[in-house]
Amino acid sequence: MVLVLAGGACTSASEPGQASTPVPSESGPPVSTSVQPSSPEVVLEFDGASPGEMIALIAVEDSGARTAEWIDRLDGTIRRIDIDDPSLGPQTVVAINVGTDGEQRGLLGQTIIDGTRYAAWTRPADLAGDFELVVGSVDSDSVDSDSVDSDSLDSDSLDSDSLDSDSLDSDSLDGNIVWSAGRAGGGAIGGVLDQLDGEILLGLGRNTEWDAETDVGGAMLRIDPSGASDQEGAALSVGYTNPWAFTVTETGEVWFADNAAGPDPDDPSVDDIERIGRADVVEDRNDVPRIAGPGRAPTSMVELPEGRIGICGFLDNELRAYDIVDSDAGARTALQPAETIMPCNLGVAVFADGTIVTLAQGDNGETLQVLRP
């Protein structure tokens, strides 16, 4: 049995998940640093990787093995490492043909539903130079992990010449497409995936052909995993800028932290500000109050042990815990900052025993870190 636990991931000219304009750090009640039962350990360093390359972290438990699985956005691969025996090194489990020109294109999100892995990515440019954002199932056997040098972790380690061509099927590299957003811009296109009631939940940004046709901004979009590529999908809520940080809790609550870029959709005379709220409560993201101060550039969100919500910030490189509180919108509709847990700038996931894994900026660059209970 494969158990996939919470995880999430990132928008901007400089990194996935952040808005295309700089966003300062968050204000509000003081955030205290609590004493943890252990200190985070760095289990992997991504030599040569820049912030925004390693994203979309998930936690997978299968037949007793516990693996942290993440995306290399630019080379189109999904990799994993056994967190209980990291000496085995990382393995590549999926490789996909992706288009990466622009600010935030590439392989963007992943989730596993009933044993099938789904991903979101931008296809290579067509003859007109356009990039298409798609969601599809991807074959975890499309890459022979033995044909990949697991010790090579820099961004050039999996170029087309480094893969065994006999182990790669060109059809599997394209995936089985179940939905398309059409033409996608270079930034604020979204692409993070989760699951909701057996369906794919996509955080879709506003810079796509889908938005141009619907004129509703981005969306939290439900997609039938067995549907055809021309299915429309069903919007849970709309009006988003680039919802990379979101999570579905065990009870089905859908929390989001949407980035801000450019003018406020309701008042073009002022700049937009990040919003944090419940996508399953509001129909339009703009009905959620702006946060009470500058933001953190949220990149990833997860349900933490004891029912709190964790959010990673690109600007502060922190995983912060938030208590769920009531607001004018109803019970359990707002978050109150509580404490800082560990470093995190681009991804967080939690295993069943409470072990937390993050993608974080370390002393020597990008890292994968583990905090055990």
N, C-alpha and C positions, 0 to 999 in steps of 0.2 A: 504494500500500500504506500502510495506517495502522499505525504502531507505537506502542503505548501502553506506557509504562514505569512504573516503580513510583511509587506515591503513597499517601497515606493521610490521615487526619484525626482526632475529639473525643468529657462528661456533666455536669451539675450545675445548681444553682440559678442559677449565674452564667455558665456557659459550657458548650458542648458538650464532651464528652470528660472533663471533670473530675468527680470524685465529688461528691455533693451535700453532703458535709462537707469542710471545708478539709483539704488535704493538704500538709504542709511539704516542704521540699526534700530531695533524696536525700543519703544518706551513703554511705560506702564508700571505696575507694581514691581518692586525690586525682585530680581531673580537670584536666589541663593544657591550656592553650590553645596549639595548634600554629601555626606560621607557615604561612599558606596562600599558594599561588602568586599569588593575587590577592585583592582585598578584595571583599566583597559590594557590589553596586550596587542601589539602589532603582529599580525600573523602573516602579512604579505605587504611588500613594498612594490609599487608599480614604477619601476625605473623609467624615467623619461616621460612619464605621462603628465599631461597638463590637466588642471581642473576642468571638469566638463567632459572628459573622455570616458571615465569609468562611472557608470550610472545604473539605475534600475535594479537595485539589490533586492533579492528575495531569499527567504530561508526555506530549505527543502529537507524534509525528513523522510527517508526511504529505507526500509528494512534495517533499521538501526543506525544507518549512516546519516550524518547531519552535514549538509553542504550549504555554504553561502554561494549564491549564484548571481553574477552581475553581467552587465553589458559593456563591451568596448564599443562605444558609439561610432567611432570612425572606421574601424576595420570590420564592423558588422559581425562580431562574434559574441556568443554568450559563453562564459567560462564559470568554472566552479572550483571550490576547494573544500576539502574535509576539514571542518574547524576543530575536530578532535585529533586529527593527525595531519597538520598542515605541512609536515615534512614531505608528504607525497607530492606536493606542488600542485599548481592549478592544471585543470584539464579543459580543453575546448569541447563543448557539446553541440554547438550549433554555429554554422556560418551562413550568412545571407548576403546576397548582392545588394549593396546600398549605395545611394548617392549622397555625397557628403559636402559638396560645394555649398557655401553659405554659412550662416551663423550656427544653426542648430539642427541641421539635417544629419541623417545617419540612422543607425539602429537605436530606437528610442525607449521602448517599453516591453515588458514581458509579464505573463502570468500563466499559470498552469491550471486547467480545469479538467477534472476527471481524467487525469493522466496525459492530457494533450497540452503541449506548450503553444501559446499564441504570442505573437510579437507585433509591434508596430514599427514601421520604418519608412524612409523615403527611398523610392526606387531611383536608380541612375537616370539622369536626364534623358528625355526623349529627343527626337530630331529637332523639335522646336525649342529645346533647351529648358523644358519644364520638368519639375520634379513632382512626383505623385506620392502622397502620403497614404499608406495602405496598412491594413491589419490582416493577419493571416496565421494559419497554423504552420508550424515549422517542425521539420523532422529532426529529432534529437540524435538520430543516427547519421545525419548528413555529413558529419565530420568524424573521421577515424581519429580518436584522441591520441593513438599511438603514433600517428603521422605528424603530430605537432610537438615541437620542442617546448615542453611546459616550463622550462627555465627561462625562456625568452619572454619578457613581460613588457618591453617597450612597445610603442605604438606601431612600430614597423615589423613586429615579430610575426605577424600573420598576413603578409602581403601575398598576392596570388602565386608567387613563385615558391612560397614556403609550405604550401599545402599539397598533399598527395592527390594528384588529379584523379587517380583511380578511386579514391574514397569519396569524391564529390560528384554528385549528380546535378547537372545544371538546373533541372526542374526543382530539386529540393532547395537549391540556393535561392530560388525565387519564392518559395513558400506557396501555400494554398490560400489564395486571397479570399477573405470573407467580407471585406468592406473596403471602400475607397473614399477618401475625402476629396479626390481630384487634385488639382494643382495646389502645391504648398509653397509658401514663401520661405525665406531663409531663417526667420525667427518667429516666435510666438505661434507655433503650430501645435504644441502639445505633443502627445504620443505616449504618455504613461498609461499603463494598464493595471486593472485589478479585476475582481469578479464579484458579481452581485446576483444571487439567486440562480446560479448556473450560467449566467450570461457574462460576456465580456463587458467591462466598464472602461470606457476610454475617456481620458481627460483631453479634450480637443481645444486647441487654441483658436484665436480669431483670424489668423492670417492664412486661411485656406479657401479653396473654391467652394467648399461646403458652406462657409459663412457668407461668401459672396452671393450664393444662390438663396440662402435662407434669411440673411440679414438679421441674425439674432446674436452675433458674436460667437464665441466659443461655446462649448457645451460639455456636460457630463453625459456621455452618450452610451446607451445600452445597445449591444450588438449581439445578434444570434450567432453563436460559434459554429452552427451548422448551416448558416445562411449563404446565399450567393453574394458575389462581390458587388452586385447592384442593389443590395438591400439598403434601405434608408437609415435604419437604426431608429431608436426611440430616445428622445432627449429627456433625461431625468430633470435637468434644469439647464438654463442657458445664460448668456451674457458674460461669459468668462473671457479673460485675457489670455492666460496660459496656465491652466490648472495642472501643474506637475505634482504638487504636494497634495495628495488626497489619500484616504484610506477608508475601507469598509470594515466596521467593527464586527465582533461576533454576533451582536444583536441586530445587525443590518443598518446601523447608522452610517451615513456617508459624510465624512468630514472633509473639508477642503481648506487650503490656504492658497488663494489665487494671487499671482503676481500682478504688478501694475506697470503699464507702459503707455506713455502719452497722455492725452486728455481724458478726463473723467467722462464715461459714456453718458452720464446724466447732466453734466455741466462742462462743456468743452472749454470753458474759460479757466478751469483749474486742472492741475495734474491729478491723475488717478492715484489712489492709495490702496495698498493691499487689503484684501478682505479675508476673513476667516469665519467659517460657519458650516451649516449643514445643507448639503446639496439635496437631501431628501426632504427638506422642510420648505425651502424657498423655490419658487419657479424661476426666478431671475437672480443671478449673483449680485446685481446692483441693488437688490432689496436688503442685502446684508450690510450692516454699518461698516464704515471704514474703520480700520484699527485706530486706536487712540494715539497715533504717533507714527514716526517713520518705521519702515519695515526691516526685515532681516533677509530678504530675498529667499523665501522658503523653497526648498528643493525636494523634500521628502517628508512623508508623514506615516505614522504607524500607531496602532493601539498597543500601549505598554501594559505590563503586568499591573494588576489592581485597577484596570479600567481607565487609566489616564491616556492622554494623547501625547505623542512625541513628535516634534517638528525639528527638522534640520535646517540650519541657516547657512547659505553660501557665504555671506559676508562675515559672520562671526565664527564659523566652523564649530558650532555647538549643537548638540542634541539637547533640546529643552523639553521638560515635562510640563504638561498643562492639565489642570483640573477641569472637569466638565461642570459647568454651572448653568443656572437658569438665566434667561434674559426676557426682554419684552416680547420676543418671538415665541416664547414658550419654554417648557422644561427641557433641560439638557440641550441648549442651542448655542452656548457660548463657551469659550475657553479662557481660563485664568492662569497666567504664568505661575509656575510653581518652583522649579529648580533646574539647574543644569546637570546633565548626567555624564556626558563624555563628548569627545570630539566627533563632529559629523558635518560634512559640507555637501554631500551629494547622494547619500542613500542610507537607509536604515531598515532593518528587519529584525524580528524577534522569534526565537524558537520556543517550543512548548514549555520548556522548563524555565523560561525567563531570560535565557542567554540573549544578549543584544549584539548584533553585528552592525558596523557602520563603514561607509566609505568616508574617509576623513583626510584632512591635510595633516601630515606628520612633520617631524623635524626635517626629513629629507625629501619631502614631496608627498604624492598621493599614496594612501595606504588603505588596507583593510584591517579594521580593529575589532576585537571581541571583548565584551564585558560579561563575565560569567557570574551567576548568582552567588 
